[in-house]
Every structure is written in C-alpha cells, then in structure tokens.
Amino acid sequence: MSVDDPDQSAPNDHVLPEHSPEGFRAGFVALAGVPNVGKSTLMNAVLGQKVSIATSRPQTTRNRILGIHTVKGLGQILFVDTPGIHKPEKELNAVMVDTALKSIGETDVVLFVVDAQGFTDGRVPAGDRFVAARLVEMGLPVVVAINKIDKVRERAQLFPVMEAYGNLAGLDPRAVVPISALNGDGLDVIVKEVLGLLPESPQLYPADMSTDQAERFVAAEIIREKLTLQTQKEVPYSSAVLVEEFSDDTRRNLLRMRAIIHVERDSQKAIVIGKGGSRLKQIGSQARGDLERFFGRQVYLDLHVVVDKNWASDPRRLKVLGYERYDSER
C-alpha cells in the first residue's frame, strides 16, 4: 500500500535500508507557483502515480502534499506540492497561501513552476513576479520549470520565455527547464537538476512509499477531485469533503468509506446531488474507480451532502474539515 495511516497500517509495513550508498542525496523540494500551472500534475507524473489531485480549476490543491520519489542508488526527492500562491479572499484562501509559503520555507530546493502560455506581452506575469520575490526573500536554490510547452506552437517561442525567467531580479535560478508535465517532456531533466542540489543524506523514507498522507485524507481528496470536475462556477470553491468512516471489511475483502460533502448553500447542495441524484452518483462512481486503483481493493463508498453555511470563512469549521494554518511543529 502506498500510504501510511496510524489507524490502518502496522508499524513495520515499510522498512528503511540500513545503509545508503556513498554520495546518496535526499531532501525536500517545494513545488511553488501561482494556481493552475500544473504543479500537482508534474509531481504525479514524476511519481508515476496520482498522489495529489489535479484539475483544470485554479486552487484545486489546498494542503501541503508530500510525494516521495526514490532514484535507486542515487537519491530521494521529497516533493512538497503546495497550494497556488494568490491573493486570499476568504479565510480558506488565507490558510492555503500561509500553508504554501511556510511549507516552501522549510525545504531544501524550490521548483518554481510557471505556465509557458502566461508569457504573452513580452514580460513575466505579475503573479509569477510576486512569487519570485517571495522566493528571493527565502534565499533557497531555485530551478524554474516552464510547463505546458505542449501548448506552444513553435519551440523557438520558448527562448525569450526562458531568458526572462532566468533574468528575474535576484532569483538567480540554477536551471530553467522547459517541460510538459502532461506528456512527460523534460521531467528527467528536472529530476536530475533538483537531485543535484539536494544535500548528501541517508534515505529518509522507504523506497516503496509514494506519500506520507493518511488514507482518509487521500480518499477525501480523490472524492473532491471528482466533485470539482463534475461541478461549475462557485461550487468547487465552496465545497469540502470529510471522510467520517474508513474501515476494513475483512469478511468481504473491501474498504468501507462514508464521506460527507460540505457546501455553503442549499442551491449548491441541489447542484451536487443533481436531478434524481444523478450527479452525486456520477461523482461516487468516478471516485470509487480511482480509490480502487489507489488502494488495490474493492471499495464501498457512501456519499452524502450537507449544508454547512460559510464554512470557508469560519476558522473553527476549517479546522474540523482539515484546513488550518500550517504549523511545522504539529
């Protein structure tokens, strides 16, 4: 199994090697950038497994997600996928940005992910300049990944983009790499560049682990991804998922999950449920497929929708639903 959950996994499920080879490198690499530049897609592509949910909607990632990539005999990259840095409008958004900045500050290397399509007026977009300024303040080594090159008609168009990001005031990136997280172009170069910047260190996690996230969290995120893909307008930004039951039915060899989708208004509840429950059934069906692939088990999923007014602006409700300001000492 790919995850550790104190309630579900035995302590000896994963074993660290007694010794790492000489010159072995290991450390944390933050995926930083504005919303919707493909940070989660990039991490999932490198890992070869969906660990962080990804949609075309901005602000899909809300938490700090750890993805573990082990390069046999050479090193271990601990990718930290962070929420997109943006101007917060609700308490939830403020928590997301706070989580991103604090998480980035605790890593060894920053992978600054930008969208090649955003460079349209001959200069770096304001959002990327804002992120770059925060990274300069942190003083960490930076690699720039110019993503979505599959959307660029001619590769020659990338040269001024690479030059502009390479010359951002004070950033001094160690490398600027054009990539496509969607089709895998340039990801081997990214791995090589960031691995070379990590400190020499013993292996930090077992090689068979891909994330440290608890099983309930992974399940909730997969459900939220399908909810986001099935709904429009404000619904994805006004909804949260809490897995209230996660149990192993050994007699039937399946996982039982009961999850609650929280929305802010009655009208949103009606949208999520759909006519005759059709949309909720579709969300459940799609989520169950991904859950079964991730856990390698048959899954029974029971979904419900409740109205939880203004949860995204209430710090107490945010904490209950798993969103609170990031504290590295927790």
N, C-alpha and C positions, 0 to 999 in steps of 0.2 A: 504493500500500500504506500502511497506517495505522501501521506501526511501523518503528522503526529498529533494525537489528541489524548491528553492525560486521562480522559474518561474512557477511551476506546482502545488504546494501544498499550501493549506490555512494554516495560522499560528497556528490554533487550531486543526489540524488534530491529533496531539498526545499530551497527557496531562500527566505531571509528577504527581505522588502521592503527597499529601500534606505532609505526614509523612512516613519515612521508619522505620521498626521495630528496636528495640534496638539491637545493635550488627551487623547491616547490613553493609556489606563491598562492596566497589566499587572502581575501579581503572583500570589503563591501563596495559595490558600485551603484551609485544612485542614478536612476533614470529621471532626468529633470526636463521640464519644458512646459509650455502653455498647454491647455486642454486640447485633446483631439489631434495630436501629432503622431500617434502610433506607438507610444511608449509600451503599453501593455502588449500590443501585437508583436513588437520587437522582442520583448522578453519571452513570450510564449514560443516564438519562432526559434530562438536560440535554444530553449529548453526542449523543444520538440513535444511540448505538452501544454495544455491550457491550464495555467495556474492563476492568471489574472484575467478577469473578464474584459472583453473588448467589444465596443460597438462604434458606430459612426457618430454617436451623440457625444458632445463635449461633456466633461465632468463625470464620465462613467466610473472611473476609479475614485473611490472615496477614502480608502485606507492605505496604510503602508503595507505592501505585499512583498514578501521575500521569495525570490526564485533562486534555486541552487543549481549551478551548472559546473560540473566537475570535468576537467580535461585530464584524462588519465595520464598520470606520471608528471604532469606539468603544473597544474594548479586548480583552484576552485574559486569561481566568481560567484559572489553572493549579490545578485541583482536586487536592488530595492526599488520597486515600482511605486511611484508617489503620485498623489493627485496633481492634476494640472494647476500651475500657479496662475491665479486670476484675481480680479477684484471681487471680494466677497460681498454678497447681497444679504444672505441670511446667516444665522449662527452656524448652520451646517457648512456653508461655504467657508466661513472663517476657520472652522475646525479643520477643514480639508487643507487650506493653504498653510495653516500653522503646522499641521502634520507633515506636509511636504517640505517646508523649509527646515524644520527641526530634524527630520529624517536625513535630508541631504547633508546637513552639517555634521552628522555623525559618521559619514562614510569615508572611504579612502580615496575614491576617484569618482568623478561625475561624468556621466554620459549625457551630454546636453543634446536632446532630440529636437530637431526642427523640421518643418514642413517645406520641402522644396518649392511647393506651389505658392507659399506665402510671400516669396520674394518677387513682387510684381512691379514695384515702382523704382527699382534700382537701389533700394536700401533695405536693411534688415527691419522687419516689422517691429512696431513699438512693444508688443508683448514679449518678443524674444530679447529685445534690448533691456527690458525690465528684468527678465530672468537672468540675463548675462551679468547685469550689475549686481544682483544678489550673489551670484556665484563668485564674482571678483572679490566681494567682501569676505567670503568664506575662505578664500585662498587655497582651494583644493585643485589638484591637477584635473584638467578637463579634456575630454575627447568630444568633438562635435559630430553627431550623426545626422546627415542631411537625408531625411526619409522621404519616401513616396516618389523616388526617381522614376518609377514605372509610369507615373503620370506626366512626366516631362517628355516632350516630343523628340528633342534632339539633345544628346549628351553634352554638346558644346554649350548649351544653355546653363549647364551646371558650373562652368568655370567662374563666372562672376559671383555666383552664389557662394561657392567655396572660398573665394578670395574675401568676400565681405565678412563672412563669419570668422575667417582666420584673422582678420584685422580688427575685430571688435575691441574697443578700448579696454585695456587691462586684462582681457580674458586670456590671451596667450595660450590657445589650445595646443595640446601636444600633437593632435592629429585632427584633420577634418575629412570625414569619410562619407561619400555618397552611398546610400543603401536603399533597398526596398525590403522592409520587414514583411511585406505581403508575399513576395516571391523568393525571398532569401538572398538577394543580391547583396554582397558586401558584408554579410554577417560574420563570415570567417575572419575578415579584416578587423572588424570591431572586437571580436573575442581576442585576437592577437594583441591589439593595441592596449586594451584595458588590462589584460593579464600581465603585460609587461610593466604596467605602472603599479601593480599591487605589491605589497611588502612580502618578503620571504617569510613563510609561516607554515606550520603544520596544517594539515587538512582540518577544517572546522566542523564539517558535517559529514555524515556517511555519504558515500557516492551514490547510493540508491535513493536518496531523498531529493525531491524537487521543490519542496516548500516546507516551512515550519508552521503553516497555518492549521488551526484546528479544523476538524471535519465539519462541524456545524457551520463555521464561517465559510468554508469552501462551498458547501451546499447552498447557503443563503445567497452567495454571490452569483452562483450559476442561475438560480431562480430569478435574481434581479436582472441579470443579463437578458433572459428571455422576456421578462416583463418590459424592459426598455425597448427591445426590438419589436414588440407587439403593440406598443402604445405610442402616442404622439404628443406634441406640444408640451404642456407642463407636467403631465403625469409622471414621466421618468424622474423628474427632479423633485417630485412631491411624494415619492413612494420609498419605502424601506421594507426589508424582509427580515423576519426573525424566525429562526428555526426553534420551535418550542419543544419538539420531541425528536430525538435521534437515537434509535435503538436497534439492536441486532437481534433479529428473529432467527435464532439458530435452527429452530424446528423446520422452518420453511426456507432457510438459507437466503434471506433477503434483509435489506435495511429498511426500516420503517421511519419515515420522516413526516412530521406535521409542521407546516410553515404558515406563518401569518404575514400577509402583505398589508402594510400600513399605508394609508393615503390620508390626505388632509381634508377632503370634502366628499360629500355624498355623490356629487356628479362624477368625481374621479373613480369612486367605487363602482358606479354603474359602467363606466368605460372599461375598467379592468375585468369585470365579470362578463360583459358583453351580452348580446341577445341570447337568452336561454342558457347562459353560462358558457357560450361558445369560446369567447376569448380566454377565459380562465382555463378551460380545458386544453386549449392550444398551448398556453404558457406551460401548463403542467406536463403535457406530452413532450414538448421540446426540452424542458428542463430534465425530465426523467431520463431521456436519451443520453444527455451529457453526463448526468450523475452516474448512470450505469457504466458509461465508458470510463469515467474517472475512478470510480471505486471498484470496478471489476465485479460488480454484484448486481443482482436484480434489486430494484428499488420500488417500494410502495410510497407514493407521495400524496399527501393530503393537504390541499391548499385552501386557505380561507382569506377573505378580505375584510378589514375593519377600518373604520374612520377614526383617525387619531389627529384631531384638529391641531394645526400649527406645530406638529412635532418637530419640523425642521428649524424652528426658531426657539424651541424650549430646551435649554441645556440639560434639564433633568430627563426629558424624554429621549434626547440624543444619547445620553449615557446608557439608558436602558436598551436602546436599539443598537448599541455598539459603536457609537460615534462620540468621542470626547477628545479634548485637546491632548496631543501626543506628549507623553512623559517617558523619557528614556529610562527612568528608574523603576517603572512599573514592572 
